[in-house]
Amino acid sequence: MKTFLSIVTLLIFLMSPVLRGQNAISGFVNLENPEQWGNKVYLSQVAMEGLENKTKVKSIAIADIRKDGFFKFDRKYLSGRNKIYRLHVERIQQIINDTITKDVRFISSNEDRVTFPKGEEIFAPYSNSNVGDKEWKRLKAFEAKLMEQYLTEEESSQPRKGFVKDSLQILMVKLIGVKQLDQKNLLEKDIGEHPQFYLNLLTELEKSDLDPGEYAFLDRKLAYLTKLKTEERLKWSLGLNAGLLFVLIGVVALAFRFGLKKRVVAPVALSRQEATIKNLILEGKTNKQIANELFISISTVKTHITNLYAKLNVSSRGELLQKSTGTST
């Protein structure tokens, strides 16, 4: 008997990845009057820019709804990276003043499992193995709590921004929070009050595997800020250089006079983005071509170039090429 149970247990263990491995999304659609609804569930991928716009979402897969309300989607329809997805059903005929929620949105990938149980709502509260989606739920619950307290838009934005900055650890959810601030026309003001936070966030995003198109709006918002910082840095450098001009000349004269050997400063390590831009410059790409290829603004490209020039101790593309190839002009 023990041997038989052991064999059954082993078979279940071996078969479990097969049984649960195909369907990434499954569960039940709870329709009180099924005759008023179509018998399909539509799966869509939602871009960050279209997060609040339901009309611009294009379905990537359609599943039949069984008589008992069950539906499922194979994991092949989902990306290997975290993306925002939407499920929705459609009425056969529109009803006046219809306020019933017909869709649900969540973060998932093809490594996750999303399950919708039976319940009173069309899409009942689901379970999701995706950590990012759990953080997004926390963000939405926090917003709902603020709405219940009838706070004004300005009052509710302050604790909400703190929640985004201090509590959320999932980069994609931080980006969603920032996008929603942008939609409320609060982002530019917050950038002005906390510029370093957003510059650090943009750096994190550039180092991540997220599609650059997802945070292009933030890059555009920060373009003027990086430009101002660059101009301030250049202005300060010019003033400092003017003040130290004679001192530098004296140091150089002394170095030649006493036959000091030229010291080669060890190059500072370039960031991944700076290294990429350096290679594109060596390929002969213009600033505009680099910006288009990396999905960033020209101002951001110029800032990266300024930084890598400083790190490599060069002042022009010609010097960069000469230093990289070891040739002289």
C-alpha positions as CSV (number, residue, x, y, z in Angstrom):
1,M,0.0,0.0,0.0
2,K,2.8,2.4,0.9
3,T,4.5,1.6,-2.4
4,F,1.3,2.4,-4.3
5,L,0.9,5.7,-2.5
6,S,4.5,6.6,-3.2
7,I,4.1,5.9,-6.9
8,V,0.9,8.0,-7.0
9,T,2.6,10.9,-5.2
10,L,5.5,10.8,-7.5
11,L,3.2,10.8,-10.6
12,I,1.3,13.8,-9.2
13,F,4.6,15.6,-8.6
14,L,5.9,14.9,-12.1
15,M,2.6,15.8,-13.8
16,S,1.9,19.0,-11.8
17,P,4.1,21.3,-14.0
18,V,2.3,19.9,-17.0
19,L,-1.1,20.4,-15.4
20,R,-0.5,24.0,-14.4
21,G,2.2,24.9,-16.8
22,Q,0.2,25.9,-19.9
23,N,-2.5,28.3,-18.5
24,A,-1.1,31.6,-17.2
25,I,-4.6,33.1,-16.8
26,S,-7.7,31.1,-16.0
27,G,-10.9,31.2,-13.8
28,F,-14.5,32.3,-14.0
29,V,-16.5,35.2,-15.4
30,N,-19.5,35.7,-13.2
31,L,-22.4,36.9,-15.4
32,E,-25.7,37.3,-13.7
33,N,-27.6,37.4,-17.0
34,P,-25.3,35.6,-19.5
35,E,-27.8,36.3,-22.4
36,Q,-26.9,40.0,-22.2
37,W,-23.2,39.3,-22.8
38,G,-21.0,38.0,-25.5
39,N,-19.4,34.5,-24.9
40,K,-15.8,35.8,-25.2
41,V,-13.1,37.1,-22.9
42,Y,-10.6,39.5,-24.5
43,L,-6.9,39.7,-23.3
44,S,-5.0,42.9,-24.1
45,Q,-1.6,44.3,-23.3
46,V,-1.7,47.9,-22.0
47,A,1.1,50.4,-22.6
48,M,2.0,52.8,-19.9
49,E,0.9,55.7,-22.0
50,G,-2.5,54.2,-22.5
51,L,-3.1,53.1,-18.9
52,E,-6.2,55.2,-18.5
53,N,-7.5,54.9,-22.1
54,K,-9.5,51.8,-22.7
55,T,-10.3,52.6,-26.4
56,K,-6.7,52.3,-27.6
57,V,-6.1,48.8,-26.3
58,K,-5.8,46.1,-28.9
59,S,-6.7,42.5,-28.0
60,I,-3.9,39.9,-28.3
61,A,-6.0,36.9,-27.5
62,I,-9.6,35.8,-27.2
63,A,-11.0,32.9,-25.1
64,D,-14.4,31.3,-25.1
65,I,-16.5,31.4,-22.0
66,R,-17.9,28.0,-21.1
67,K,-21.5,27.6,-19.8
68,D,-20.2,27.5,-16.2
69,G,-18.3,30.8,-16.8
70,F,-14.8,29.2,-17.1
71,F,-12.1,30.6,-19.4
72,K,-8.4,30.3,-19.8
73,F,-5.4,31.8,-21.6
74,D,-2.2,30.0,-22.5
75,R,1.0,31.5,-21.2
76,K,2.3,31.9,-24.8
77,Y,0.3,35.1,-25.1
78,L,2.2,36.8,-22.3
79,S,5.6,38.4,-22.3
80,G,8.6,37.1,-20.5
81,R,8.9,40.5,-18.8
82,N,6.3,42.2,-16.5
83,K,3.6,43.9,-18.5
84,I,0.2,45.4,-17.7
85,Y,-2.6,43.2,-19.1
86,R,-6.4,43.8,-19.3
87,L,-9.3,41.3,-19.4
88,H,-12.7,42.4,-20.5
89,V,-16.1,41.2,-21.6
90,E,-18.6,43.0,-23.8
91,R,-22.4,43.4,-23.7
92,I,-24.3,42.3,-26.7
93,Q,-26.4,45.5,-26.2
94,Q,-25.4,48.6,-24.4
95,I,-27.5,49.6,-21.4
96,I,-28.2,53.3,-20.5
97,N,-26.2,54.4,-17.4
98,D,-24.4,51.1,-17.2
99,T,-21.8,51.3,-14.5
100,I,-20.9,47.6,-14.1
101,T,-17.2,47.0,-14.2
102,K,-16.5,44.8,-17.2
103,D,-12.7,44.7,-17.2
104,V,-9.8,44.1,-14.8
105,R,-6.1,45.1,-15.1
106,F,-3.1,43.5,-13.6
107,I,0.7,43.0,-13.9
108,S,1.9,39.6,-15.0
109,S,4.5,37.7,-17.1
110,N,4.5,34.2,-18.6
111,E,6.1,32.9,-15.5
112,D,3.1,33.9,-13.3
113,R,-0.3,32.4,-12.6
114,V,-3.4,34.5,-12.4
115,T,-6.6,32.9,-11.2
116,F,-10.2,34.3,-11.0
117,P,-12.6,32.6,-8.6
118,K,-16.4,32.5,-8.8
119,G,-18.0,35.4,-7.1
120,E,-20.5,38.2,-7.3
121,E,-18.5,40.6,-9.4
122,I,-18.0,39.9,-13.1
123,F,-14.3,39.5,-12.4
124,A,-14.0,38.5,-8.7
125,P,-10.8,39.5,-6.7
126,Y,-8.1,37.3,-8.3
127,S,-4.9,35.7,-7.0
128,N,-1.7,36.5,-8.8
129,S,1.8,35.1,-8.1
130,N,3.4,38.3,-9.6
131,V,5.1,40.4,-6.9
132,G,4.7,43.6,-8.9
133,D,1.0,43.2,-9.1
134,K,0.8,42.7,-5.3
135,E,2.5,46.1,-5.0
136,W,0.1,47.7,-7.5
137,K,-2.8,46.4,-5.5
138,R,-1.4,48.1,-2.4
139,L,-1.1,51.3,-4.4
140,K,-4.7,51.1,-5.6
141,A,-6.0,50.3,-2.1
142,F,-4.1,53.3,-0.8
143,E,-5.7,55.6,-3.4
144,A,-9.2,54.1,-2.5
145,K,-8.6,54.9,1.1
146,L,-7.8,58.5,0.3
147,M,-10.9,58.9,-1.8
148,E,-13.0,57.6,1.1
149,Q,-11.6,60.4,3.2
150,Y,-12.8,63.0,0.7
151,L,-9.4,64.7,0.5
152,T,-8.9,67.5,-2.1
153,E,-6.7,66.6,-5.1
154,E,-3.7,68.6,-3.6
155,E,-4.1,67.1,-0.2
156,S,-4.3,63.6,-1.5
157,S,-1.3,64.0,-3.7
158,Q,1.1,64.6,-0.9
159,P,0.7,61.3,1.0
160,R,0.3,59.5,-2.2
161,K,3.7,60.8,-3.5
162,G,5.3,59.7,-0.3
163,F,3.8,56.3,-0.7
164,V,5.3,56.0,-4.2
165,K,8.7,57.2,-3.0
166,D,9.1,55.4,0.3
167,S,7.0,52.2,0.2
168,L,7.0,50.7,-3.2
169,Q,10.0,48.6,-4.1
170,I,8.9,47.3,-7.6
171,L,10.2,49.6,-10.3
172,M,7.3,49.2,-12.6
173,V,4.8,50.1,-9.9
174,K,6.8,53.2,-9.1
175,L,6.5,54.1,-12.7
176,I,2.8,53.6,-12.7
177,G,2.5,55.9,-9.7
178,V,4.6,58.6,-11.4
179,K,2.5,58.2,-14.5
180,Q,-0.7,58.8,-12.6
181,L,0.8,61.9,-11.0
182,D,1.5,63.1,-14.5
183,Q,-2.1,62.5,-15.5
184,K,-3.2,64.7,-12.6
185,N,-0.9,67.5,-13.7
186,L,1.1,67.1,-10.5
187,L,4.3,65.6,-11.9
188,E,6.1,68.8,-13.0
189,K,5.6,70.4,-9.6
190,D,6.8,67.4,-7.8
191,I,9.9,67.2,-10.0
192,G,10.6,70.8,-9.1
193,E,10.4,69.9,-5.4
194,H,12.2,66.6,-5.5
195,P,14.5,66.7,-8.6
196,Q,17.1,64.2,-7.3
197,F,14.5,61.5,-6.6
198,Y,13.4,61.6,-10.2
199,L,16.9,61.8,-11.6
200,N,17.8,58.7,-9.6
201,L,14.6,57.0,-10.7
202,L,15.4,57.6,-14.3
203,T,18.9,56.2,-13.8
204,E,17.3,53.0,-12.2
205,L,14.9,52.7,-15.2
206,E,17.7,53.1,-17.7
207,K,19.6,50.3,-16.0
208,S,16.6,48.0,-15.9
209,D,15.1,45.7,-18.5
210,L,12.0,47.8,-18.9
211,D,11.2,49.0,-22.4
212,P,12.5,52.6,-22.8
213,G,9.2,53.5,-24.4
214,E,7.5,52.9,-21.0
215,Y,9.3,55.7,-19.3
216,A,9.9,58.0,-22.3
217,F,7.3,60.5,-20.8
218,L,9.5,60.9,-17.7
219,D,12.6,61.3,-19.8
220,R,10.9,64.1,-21.6
221,K,9.8,65.7,-18.3
222,L,13.4,65.6,-17.0
223,A,15.0,66.8,-20.2
224,Y,14.9,70.5,-19.1
225,L,16.1,69.6,-15.6
226,T,19.2,67.8,-16.9
227,K,19.8,70.6,-19.3
228,L,19.7,73.2,-16.5
229,K,22.1,71.1,-14.4
230,T,24.5,70.8,-17.3
231,E,24.4,74.5,-18.0
232,E,24.9,75.3,-14.3
233,R,27.8,72.9,-14.2
234,L,29.4,74.5,-17.3
235,K,28.9,78.0,-16.0
236,W,30.5,77.1,-12.7
237,S,33.4,75.4,-14.6
238,L,34.0,78.5,-16.7
239,G,34.1,80.7,-13.6
240,L,36.4,78.4,-11.8
241,N,38.7,78.0,-14.9
242,A,38.9,81.8,-15.2
243,G,39.9,82.1,-11.6
244,L,42.5,79.4,-11.7
245,L,43.9,80.2,-15.1
246,F,47.2,81.7,-14.0
247,V,47.6,79.0,-11.3
248,L,47.2,76.3,-13.9
249,I,49.7,78.0,-16.2
250,G,52.2,78.2,-13.4
251,V,51.7,74.5,-12.6
252,V,52.2,73.5,-16.2
253,A,55.4,75.6,-16.4
254,L,56.8,74.1,-13.3
255,A,56.0,70.6,-14.6
256,F,58.0,71.2,-17.8
257,R,60.8,73.0,-16.0
258,F,61.5,70.2,-13.6
259,G,60.8,67.5,-16.1
260,L,57.9,65.9,-14.3
261,K,56.4,62.9,-16.0
262,K,52.9,63.3,-17.3
263,R,50.5,61.4,-15.1
264,V,47.8,59.4,-16.7
265,V,44.6,59.5,-14.7
266,A,42.9,56.2,-14.5
267,P,39.6,56.5,-16.4
268,V,36.5,56.4,-14.3
269,A,34.2,53.5,-15.1
270,L,31.4,54.5,-17.5
271,S,27.8,53.6,-16.8
272,R,26.1,51.2,-19.2
273,Q,24.3,54.0,-20.9
274,E,27.5,56.1,-21.3
275,A,29.3,53.1,-22.7
276,T,26.6,52.5,-25.2
277,I,26.6,56.2,-26.3
278,K,30.4,56.1,-26.6
279,N,30.2,53.1,-29.0
280,L,27.5,54.8,-31.0
281,I,29.6,58.0,-31.3
282,L,32.6,55.9,-32.5
283,E,30.2,54.4,-35.1
284,G,29.6,57.9,-36.4
285,K,26.1,58.4,-35.1
286,T,24.8,61.9,-34.6
287,N,23.1,63.0,-31.3
288,K,19.7,62.7,-33.0
289,Q,20.4,59.2,-34.3
290,I,21.6,58.2,-30.8
291,A,18.5,59.6,-29.2
292,N,16.2,57.8,-31.6
293,E,18.0,54.5,-31.2
294,L,18.0,54.6,-27.4
295,F,14.5,56.2,-27.1
296,I,15.8,59.1,-25.1
297,S,15.8,62.9,-25.6
298,I,18.6,64.7,-27.3
299,S,19.1,66.7,-24.1
300,T,19.7,63.5,-22.2
301,V,22.1,62.3,-24.9
302,K,24.1,65.6,-24.5
303,T,24.2,65.2,-20.7
304,H,25.6,61.6,-21.1
305,I,28.1,62.9,-23.6
306,T,29.2,65.7,-21.3
307,N,29.7,63.2,-18.4
308,L,31.6,60.6,-20.5
309,Y,33.8,63.3,-21.9
310,A,34.7,64.4,-18.4
311,K,35.4,60.8,-17.4
312,L,37.6,60.1,-20.4
313,N,39.3,63.5,-20.3
314,V,38.4,64.5,-23.8
315,S,36.6,67.5,-25.2
316,S,35.4,66.5,-28.6
317,R,34.4,63.5,-30.8
318,G,37.7,63.8,-32.6
319,E,39.7,63.4,-29.3
320,L,37.4,60.5,-28.3
321,L,38.1,58.7,-31.6
322,Q,41.9,59.4,-31.3
323,K,42.0,58.1,-27.7
324,S,39.9,55.0,-28.6
325,T,41.9,54.1,-31.7
326,G,45.4,55.2,-30.5
327,T,45.9,57.3,-33.6
328,S,47.1,60.9,-33.8
329,T,46.1,63.7,-36.1
